[in-house]
Amino acid sequence: MALKKDKQKVLGEVFDNERVKSFLLFQAPEGVDPDFHVLEKAYRGMNVENFATFLEFFKEEGRNINATNPEGQTLLAQVKTHRLGDDYAEVLEQNGAQ
């Protein structure tokens, strides 16, 4: 008997605002800046439009868009090294990332 997928992969999924805001609740592992952690989770889990919306909520909470990972890198620095990160880098910069 062949197994079949019970769920198709959804590309470009659009989240509602509550789903986008839920990324603000992720708990960082010990030793990781909570602001960096949620930024990275949102970057990895959202299309660029959802990520832009996330950044609005992130900033409204007064969180640090220039938070760093344990190696001292900002999310912007990481994203700039990714082959398909240009749109995300632009959105980060438009929101004050350095």
N, C-alpha and C positions, 0 to 999 in steps of 0.2 A: 504494500500500500504506500503510495506516494504522499509525502507531507506537503501541505500547501501553506503559504503564508496566510495568517489570519488578519494581517494589517498591512496595507500598502504604505510605503514611505511617502510622506507628504513633503514636497519641495516647496519652498517659499510660503510656508504656513504663516498665516496672519493671526496673531494673538489679539484677544481683546485686552482692554486696559488692565483688568484684574489679573490676567495671566502675565502681562508684562510686569506689573508691580510685584508679583509673587517672587520674581528674581531678587528683589531687595531683601527677602527674608532668608536667603541661603546663609547658613552658618559656616564661617571660615574654619579650616583646620587650625590647630594650634600653631602659632608662628607665622601665620599668613594674615596680612592686613585685611580686615573685613571688607573695606571699600574695594580694594583690588580684587578680592575674591568674587564679589558679586558682579563687578565689571567684566571680569574674564568669563564668568558663567554666562552672562547675557551675550557677550560677543560670540561665544562658541555655540549658543543655543538659539540665536535669533537671526532673521534676515536683517538687512541694513535699515529698513524702514521701522521695524519693531525696535531695533537697537536705538535708533534716534529717539523714539518715544520713551524708551527706558531711560535714556540720559536726561530727559526732561524731569521725570519723576526722581531720579537719582539726585539731580541738582536741587530740586525742591526740598529734599530732605537735608540739604546742606552737606552732602557727602563729598569726599575728596576725589576728584577725577584724575588727580596726579598721584594717587596712592601707588606704592611700589610693591613688587613681589619680594620674596626673601633674597633674591639676587640683586635687588635695587633697581629693577626695570619697571617703568610705567607700562600700562597696557598699550599706550600709543607707540612706545618704543618696540614692543613685541609685534604689534599689528603691522608696523612698517616693514618688518622682515618677512611677512607672509605674502605669497605670490598673489593672492586674491584679496588682500587687505586694504587696498587703496580707498574704497568707498567708506569703509569703517574708519580709517585714519582721518579722512576728511570730516566725517561726522564728529569724531572725537575732538579734532582741532576747532571746529565750529562751536564746540561747547566748552572751550577753554583748556583742553589738554595741551600739555607741552612736552 
